[in-house]
Protein backbone atom coordinates (compact mmCIF):
# COMPACT_ATOMS: atom_id res chain seq x y z
CA UNK A 1 0.00 0.00 0.00
CA UNK A 2 2.86 2.40 0.85
CA UNK A 3 4.46 1.66 -2.53
CA UNK A 4 1.18 2.42 -4.32
CA UNK A 5 0.86 5.78 -2.55
CA UNK A 6 4.44 6.66 -3.49
CA UNK A 7 3.80 5.88 -7.15
CA UNK A 8 0.64 8.02 -7.09
CA UNK A 9 2.60 10.91 -5.57
CA UNK A 10 5.22 10.65 -8.32
CA UNK A 11 2.49 10.72 -10.96
CA UNK A 12 1.05 13.86 -9.36
CA UNK A 13 4.44 15.58 -9.52
CA UNK A 14 4.59 15.20 -13.30
CA UNK A 15 1.01 16.32 -13.97
CA UNK A 16 0.91 19.29 -16.38
CA UNK A 17 -1.83 21.49 -17.77
CA UNK A 18 -1.41 20.53 -21.42
CA UNK A 19 -4.00 18.67 -23.48
CA UNK A 20 -4.63 15.25 -21.93
CA UNK A 21 -4.89 13.56 -25.33
CA UNK A 22 -1.30 14.64 -26.09
CA UNK A 23 0.43 13.57 -22.88
CA UNK A 24 2.31 10.30 -22.65
CA UNK A 25 2.11 8.18 -19.48
CA UNK A 26 4.72 8.96 -16.87
CA UNK A 27 7.63 6.50 -16.90
CA UNK A 28 9.62 6.33 -13.67
CA UNK A 29 12.76 5.37 -15.58
CA UNK A 30 12.69 8.70 -17.39
CA UNK A 31 12.86 10.66 -14.15
CA UNK A 32 11.01 13.82 -13.23
CA UNK A 33 11.65 17.15 -14.97
CA UNK A 34 10.01 20.26 -13.63
CA UNK A 35 9.14 22.74 -16.41
CA UNK A 36 7.55 25.67 -14.49
CA UNK A 37 10.11 28.19 -13.27
CA UNK A 38 7.91 29.39 -10.42
CA UNK A 39 7.89 25.87 -8.98
CA UNK A 40 11.70 25.69 -8.83
CA UNK A 41 14.08 26.66 -6.07
CA UNK A 42 16.76 29.26 -6.66
CA UNK A 43 19.40 26.52 -6.84
CA UNK A 44 17.38 24.54 -9.39
CA UNK A 45 17.05 27.65 -11.55
CA UNK A 46 20.80 28.34 -11.31
CA UNK A 47 21.51 24.82 -12.53
CA UNK A 48 19.33 25.06 -15.64
CA UNK A 49 20.54 28.60 -16.43
CA UNK A 50 24.03 27.20 -16.97
CA UNK A 51 22.72 24.95 -19.76
CA UNK A 52 21.55 27.70 -22.16
CA UNK A 53 17.84 26.90 -21.77
CA UNK A 54 14.88 28.10 -23.79
CA UNK A 55 12.26 29.82 -21.63
CA UNK A 56 8.71 30.43 -22.83
CA UNK A 57 6.80 33.41 -21.41
CA UNK A 58 3.02 33.12 -21.92
CA UNK A 59 1.16 36.42 -22.26
CA UNK A 60 -2.57 36.99 -22.18
CA UNK A 61 -5.16 39.68 -21.60
CA UNK A 62 -8.20 40.26 -19.43
CA UNK A 63 -10.93 41.17 -21.90
CA UNK A 64 -14.46 40.55 -23.13
CA UNK A 65 -15.01 37.41 -25.18
CA UNK A 66 -18.70 37.56 -25.99
CA UNK A 67 -21.38 36.47 -23.55
CA UNK A 68 -20.13 32.90 -23.38
CA UNK A 69 -16.35 32.88 -22.84
CA UNK A 70 -14.32 33.94 -19.78
CA UNK A 71 -12.40 37.20 -19.59
CA UNK A 72 -9.17 35.22 -19.25
CA UNK A 73 -9.56 33.27 -22.50
CA UNK A 74 -6.38 34.77 -23.94
CA UNK A 75 -4.20 33.43 -21.14
CA UNK A 76 -6.05 30.12 -20.75
CA UNK A 77 -5.29 29.13 -24.35
CA UNK A 78 -1.48 29.44 -24.35
CA UNK A 79 -1.24 27.95 -20.86
CA UNK A 80 -3.18 24.93 -22.07
CA UNK A 81 -0.54 24.03 -24.67
CA UNK A 82 2.73 25.43 -23.33
CA UNK A 83 3.58 22.64 -20.89
CA UNK A 84 3.34 20.08 -23.69
CA UNK A 85 5.63 22.19 -25.88
CA UNK A 86 8.12 22.45 -23.01
CA UNK A 87 7.96 18.71 -22.39
CA UNK A 88 8.65 17.87 -26.02
CA UNK A 89 11.50 20.35 -26.40
CA UNK A 90 13.12 20.42 -22.94
CA UNK A 91 12.18 24.09 -22.64
CA UNK A 92 10.93 25.82 -19.49
CA UNK A 93 7.85 27.93 -18.77
CA UNK A 94 7.91 31.28 -16.97
CA UNK A 95 4.89 32.64 -15.07
CA UNK A 96 2.31 34.17 -17.39
CA UNK A 97 1.78 37.89 -17.88
CA UNK A 98 -2.02 38.13 -17.62
CA UNK A 99 -2.65 41.70 -18.84
CA UNK A 100 -2.28 43.18 -22.30
CA UNK A 101 -3.17 46.06 -24.59
CA UNK A 102 -6.88 45.92 -25.49
CA UNK A 103 -8.47 48.48 -27.80
CA UNK A 104 -11.61 47.23 -29.53
CA UNK A 105 -12.86 45.37 -26.45
CA UNK A 106 -12.06 48.12 -23.96
CA UNK A 107 -15.62 49.55 -23.64
CA UNK A 108 -16.96 46.18 -22.50
CA UNK A 109 -17.24 45.40 -18.76
CA UNK A 110 -14.34 43.38 -17.42
CA UNK A 111 -11.76 44.41 -19.99
CA UNK A 112 -8.70 45.69 -18.11
CA UNK A 113 -6.10 47.11 -20.48
CA UNK A 114 -2.62 48.52 -20.01
CA UNK A 115 -0.94 51.04 -22.28
CA UNK A 116 1.49 50.11 -25.04
CA UNK A 117 4.28 51.85 -23.14
CA UNK A 118 3.45 50.05 -19.89
CA UNK A 119 3.43 46.59 -21.50
CA UNK A 120 6.55 47.33 -23.53
CA UNK A 121 8.43 48.60 -20.47
CA UNK A 122 7.37 45.71 -18.25
CA UNK A 123 8.25 43.02 -20.80
CA UNK A 124 11.52 44.76 -21.58
CA UNK A 125 12.48 44.66 -17.89
CA UNK A 126 11.50 40.99 -17.59
CA UNK A 127 13.60 40.06 -20.63
CA UNK A 128 16.58 42.08 -19.45
CA UNK A 129 16.49 40.39 -16.06
CA UNK A 130 16.24 36.94 -17.60
CA UNK A 131 19.43 37.80 -19.49
CA UNK A 132 21.01 38.97 -16.23
CA UNK A 133 20.17 35.55 -14.81
CA UNK A 134 21.85 33.76 -17.70
CA UNK A 135 18.79 33.00 -19.83
CA UNK A 136 19.38 34.22 -23.39
CA UNK A 137 16.81 32.27 -25.41
CA UNK A 138 13.24 33.39 -24.80
CA UNK A 139 9.98 32.82 -26.64
CA UNK A 140 7.09 35.17 -25.90
CA UNK A 141 3.83 33.37 -26.69
CA UNK A 142 0.73 35.56 -26.58
CA UNK A 143 -2.83 34.31 -26.59
CA UNK A 144 -3.95 37.87 -27.36
CA UNK A 145 -3.19 38.94 -30.91
CA UNK A 146 -4.19 42.63 -30.96
CA UNK A 147 -2.01 44.76 -33.21
CA UNK A 148 -0.88 47.27 -30.58
CA UNK A 149 -0.37 44.49 -28.05
CA UNK A 150 1.92 42.50 -30.34
CA UNK A 151 3.73 45.68 -31.35
CA UNK A 152 4.57 46.33 -27.68
CA UNK A 153 5.87 42.79 -27.17
CA UNK A 154 8.04 42.87 -30.28
CA UNK A 155 9.39 46.36 -29.50
CA UNK A 156 10.35 45.24 -25.98
CA UNK A 157 12.29 42.26 -27.29
CA UNK A 158 13.94 44.35 -30.02
CA UNK A 159 15.21 46.88 -27.48
CA UNK A 160 16.90 44.19 -25.39
CA UNK A 161 18.39 42.57 -28.50
CA UNK A 162 19.68 45.92 -29.80
CA UNK A 163 21.47 46.58 -26.52
CA UNK A 164 23.89 43.79 -27.36
CA UNK A 165 22.79 41.58 -24.47
CA UNK A 166 22.99 38.37 -26.46
CA UNK A 167 19.26 37.78 -26.20
CA UNK A 168 17.75 35.51 -28.85
CA UNK A 169 14.00 36.06 -28.94
CA UNK A 170 10.95 34.76 -30.76
CA UNK A 171 7.69 36.71 -30.35
CA UNK A 172 4.34 35.48 -31.67
CA UNK A 173 0.71 34.81 -30.92
CA UNK A 174 -0.65 31.29 -31.17
CA UNK A 175 -3.20 32.81 -33.54
CA UNK A 176 -0.40 33.76 -35.93
CA UNK A 177 -0.07 30.01 -36.42
CA UNK A 178 -3.80 29.34 -36.65
CA UNK A 179 -4.62 32.15 -39.08
CA UNK A 180 -1.69 31.15 -41.31
CA UNK A 181 -3.24 27.71 -41.75
CA UNK A 182 -5.77 28.13 -44.54
CA UNK A 183 -9.14 26.44 -44.20
CA UNK A 184 -8.88 25.28 -40.59
CA UNK A 185 -11.33 27.92 -39.32
CA UNK A 186 -14.74 28.84 -40.73
CA UNK A 187 -14.77 31.81 -43.09
CA UNK A 188 -14.61 35.14 -41.26
CA UNK A 189 -13.90 33.59 -37.87
CA UNK A 190 -12.14 35.68 -35.23
CA UNK A 191 -12.53 37.02 -31.69
CA UNK A 192 -14.71 34.74 -29.51
CA UNK A 193 -15.81 32.87 -32.62
CA UNK A 194 -15.71 29.16 -33.43
CA UNK A 195 -11.93 28.84 -33.03
CA UNK A 196 -11.57 30.46 -29.63
CA UNK A 197 -14.75 28.84 -28.34
CA UNK A 198 -13.49 25.42 -29.46
CA UNK A 199 -10.16 25.89 -27.71
CA UNK A 200 -11.81 26.95 -24.44
CA UNK A 201 -14.19 23.99 -24.76
CA UNK A 202 -11.07 21.82 -24.85
CA UNK A 203 -9.08 23.60 -22.14
CA UNK A 204 -11.81 24.69 -19.69
CA UNK A 205 -15.24 23.43 -20.75
CA UNK A 206 -16.59 24.45 -17.33
CA UNK A 207 -16.07 28.10 -18.28
CA UNK A 208 -18.06 28.02 -21.55
CA UNK A 209 -21.53 29.43 -20.90
CA UNK A 210 -23.63 28.56 -23.91
CA UNK A 211 -22.99 30.35 -27.20
CA UNK A 212 -23.16 34.01 -28.18
CA UNK A 213 -24.93 35.01 -31.40
CA UNK A 214 -22.77 35.18 -34.50
CA UNK A 215 -21.19 38.58 -35.12
CA UNK A 216 -19.09 40.59 -37.53
CA UNK A 217 -16.67 43.44 -36.91
CA UNK A 218 -18.00 46.30 -39.03
CA UNK A 219 -15.77 49.12 -37.83
CA UNK A 220 -14.95 51.07 -41.01
CA UNK A 221 -11.49 50.35 -42.43
CA UNK A 222 -8.74 52.47 -40.80
CA UNK A 223 -11.32 54.26 -38.62
CA UNK A 224 -10.60 55.41 -35.07
CA UNK A 225 -13.90 55.24 -33.17
CA UNK A 226 -14.90 56.25 -29.64
CA UNK A 227 -17.16 53.27 -29.01
CA UNK A 228 -16.59 50.07 -31.05
CA UNK A 229 -19.85 48.64 -29.69
CA UNK A 230 -21.73 50.69 -32.27
CA UNK A 231 -20.13 48.54 -34.97
CA UNK A 232 -19.40 45.23 -33.25
CA UNK A 233 -21.15 42.88 -30.83
CA UNK A 234 -17.91 41.62 -29.27
CA UNK A 235 -17.92 38.43 -31.34
CA UNK A 236 -16.42 37.82 -34.76
CA UNK A 237 -17.67 34.63 -36.38
CA UNK A 238 -20.19 32.03 -35.29
CA UNK A 239 -19.55 30.34 -31.93
CA UNK A 240 -22.25 27.76 -32.70
CA UNK A 241 -19.77 26.13 -35.11
CA UNK A 242 -17.39 25.37 -32.24
CA UNK A 243 -16.58 21.83 -31.15
CA UNK A 244 -14.13 20.06 -28.89
CA UNK A 245 -12.81 18.23 -31.94
CA UNK A 246 -11.94 21.54 -33.61
CA UNK A 247 -10.32 22.73 -30.37
CA UNK A 248 -8.10 19.66 -30.23
CA UNK A 249 -7.20 20.08 -33.89
CA UNK A 250 -6.19 23.70 -33.32
CA UNK A 251 -4.17 22.80 -30.22
CA UNK A 252 -2.36 20.03 -32.13
CA UNK A 253 -1.49 22.52 -34.87
CA UNK A 254 -0.23 25.14 -32.42
CA UNK A 255 1.85 22.65 -30.43
CA UNK A 256 3.45 21.18 -33.53
CA UNK A 257 4.48 24.57 -34.90
CA UNK A 258 5.67 25.85 -31.53
CA UNK A 259 7.90 22.80 -31.14
CA UNK A 260 9.56 23.69 -34.47
CA UNK A 261 9.98 27.31 -33.40
CA UNK A 262 11.51 26.39 -30.05
CA UNK A 263 13.98 24.08 -31.78
CA UNK A 264 14.91 26.88 -34.20
CA UNK A 265 15.40 29.26 -31.28
CA UNK A 266 17.66 26.73 -29.58
CA UNK A 267 19.83 26.37 -32.70
CA UNK A 268 20.03 30.09 -33.45
CA UNK A 269 23.56 31.44 -33.25
NORQUI-V431485 format. One record per residue. RES is the residue in one letter. PHI is phi in radians with two decimals (* if undefined). BURIAL is I if it has 16 or more other ideal C-beta (glycine too) atoms within 10 Angstrom, else O. Layout:
[[RES;PHI;BURIAL] [RES;PHI;BURIAL]]
This chain:
[[X;*;O] [X;-1.08;O] [X;-1.11;O] [X;-1.10;O] [X;-1.12;O] [X;-1.13;O] [X;-1.10;O] [X;-1.13;O] [X;-1.15;O] [X;-1.14;O] [X;-1.09;O] [X;-1.11;O] [X;-1.01;O] [X;-1.53;I] [X;-1.06;O] [X;-2.16;I] [X;-1.65;I] [X;-1.23;I] [X;-1.03;I] [X;-1.12;O] [X;-1.31;O] [X;-1.84;I] [X;-1.49;O] [X;-1.54;O] [X;-1.07;O] [X;-1.21;O] [X;-2.03;O] [X;-1.02;O] [X;-1.18;O] [X;-1.41;O] [X;1.42;O] [X;-1.83;O] [X;-2.24;O] [X;-1.39;I] [X;-1.87;I] [X;-1.54;O] [X;-1.08;I] [X;-1.27;O] [X;-1.72;O] [X;-1.63;O] [X;-1.47;O] [X;-1.04;O] [X;-1.18;O] [X;-1.11;O] [X;-1.08;I] [X;-1.03;O] [X;-1.17;O] [X;-1.27;I] [X;-1.10;I] [X;-1.31;O] [X;-1.83;O] [X;0.93;O] [X;-1.36;I] [X;-1.71;I] [X;-2.02;I] [X;-1.84;I] [X;-1.88;I] [X;-1.31;I] [X;-2.29;I] [X;-2.35;I] [X;-2.81;I] [X;-1.93;I] [X;-2.68;I] [X;-0.99;I] [X;-2.38;I] [X;1.24;I] [X;-1.53;O] [X;-2.00;I] [X;-1.96;I] [X;-1.27;I] [X;-1.05;I] [X;-1.59;I] [X;-0.97;I] [X;-1.33;I] [X;-1.78;I] [X;-1.08;I] [X;-1.15;I] [X;-1.16;I] [X;-1.14;I] [X;-1.23;I] [X;-1.90;I] [X;-1.23;I] [X;-1.13;I] [X;-1.15;I] [X;-1.08;I] [X;-1.10;I] [X;-1.11;I] [X;-1.27;I] [X;-1.99;I] [X;1.09;O] [X;-1.55;I] [X;-2.29;I] [X;-2.07;I] [X;-1.46;I] [X;-1.02;O] [X;-1.29;I] [X;-1.70;I] [X;-1.54;O] [X;-1.99;I] [X;-2.57;I] [X;-1.60;I] [X;-2.10;I] [X;-2.01;I] [X;-1.11;I] [X;-1.56;I] [X;-1.06;O] [X;-1.19;I] [X;-1.41;I] [X;-1.00;O] [X;1.67;O] [X;-1.32;I] [X;-2.10;O] [X;-1.87;I] [X;-1.99;I] [X;-1.35;O] [X;-1.00;I] [X;-1.13;O] [X;-1.14;O] [X;-1.14;I] [X;-1.03;I] [X;-1.13;I] [X;-1.13;O] [X;-1.15;I] [X;-1.04;I] [X;-1.11;O] [X;-1.08;I] [X;-1.10;I] [X;-1.07;I] [X;-1.38;O] [X;-1.10;I] [X;-1.05;I] [X;-1.01;O] [X;-1.51;O] [X;1.69;O] [X;-1.69;I] [X;-2.13;I] [X;-2.23;I] [X;-2.30;I] [X;-1.88;I] [X;-1.75;I] [X;-2.02;I] [X;-1.82;I] [X;-1.47;I] [X;-1.81;I] [X;-2.01;I] [X;-0.99;I] [X;-1.04;O] [X;-1.16;O] [X;-1.08;I] [X;-1.17;I] [X;-1.04;O] [X;-1.11;I] [X;-1.12;I] [X;-1.18;I] [X;-1.13;I] [X;-1.09;I] [X;-1.13;I] [X;-1.09;O] [X;-1.05;I] [X;-1.18;I] [X;-1.10;O] [X;-1.17;O] [X;-1.37;O] [X;1.29;O] [X;-1.38;O] [X;1.56;O] [X;-1.14;I] [X;-1.92;I] [X;-2.28;I] [X;-2.23;I] [X;-2.24;I] [X;-2.77;I] [X;-1.79;I] [X;-1.06;I] [X;-1.37;I] [X;-1.05;O] [X;-1.20;I] [X;-1.16;I] [X;-1.23;O] [X;-1.36;O] [X;-1.66;O] [X;-1.14;O] [X;1.52;O] [X;-1.41;O] [X;-1.91;I] [X;-1.06;O] [X;-0.98;O] [X;1.32;O] [X;-1.34;I] [X;-2.83;I] [X;-0.98;I] [X;1.10;I] [X;-1.51;I] [X;-1.11;I] [X;-1.14;I] [X;-1.12;I] [X;-1.08;I] [X;-1.10;I] [X;-1.23;I] [X;-1.27;I] [X;-1.04;I] [X;-1.40;I] [X;-1.40;I] [X;-2.48;I] [X;-1.03;O] [X;-1.19;O] [X;-1.74;I] [X;-1.57;I] [X;-1.94;O] [X;1.25;O] [X;-2.42;I] [X;-1.39;I] [X;-1.08;O] [X;-1.08;I] [X;-2.54;I] [X;-2.48;O] [X;-1.41;I] [X;-1.98;O] [X;-1.09;O] [X;-1.00;O] [X;-0.92;O] [X;1.19;O] [X;-1.37;O] [X;-1.86;O] [X;-2.10;O] [X;-1.39;O] [X;-2.46;O] [X;-1.05;I] [X;-1.12;O] [X;-1.22;O] [X;-2.08;O] [X;-2.69;I] [X;-1.45;I] [X;1.71;I] [X;-2.30;I] [X;-2.12;I] [X;1.93;I] [X;-2.13;I] [X;-1.06;I] [X;-1.16;O] [X;-1.53;I] [X;-1.30;I] [X;-2.74;O] [X;-1.11;O] [X;-1.09;O] [X;-1.15;I] [X;-1.04;I] [X;-1.16;I] [X;-1.11;I] [X;-1.14;I] [X;-1.09;I] [X;-1.03;O] [X;-1.07;I] [X;-1.08;I] [X;-1.08;I] [X;-1.05;O] [X;-1.27;I] [X;-1.14;I] [X;-1.02;I] [X;-1.10;O] [X;-1.21;I] [X;-1.13;I] [X;-1.11;O] [X;-1.11;O] [X;-1.09;I] [X;-1.18;O] [X;-1.41;O] [X;-1.09;O] [X;-1.37;O]]
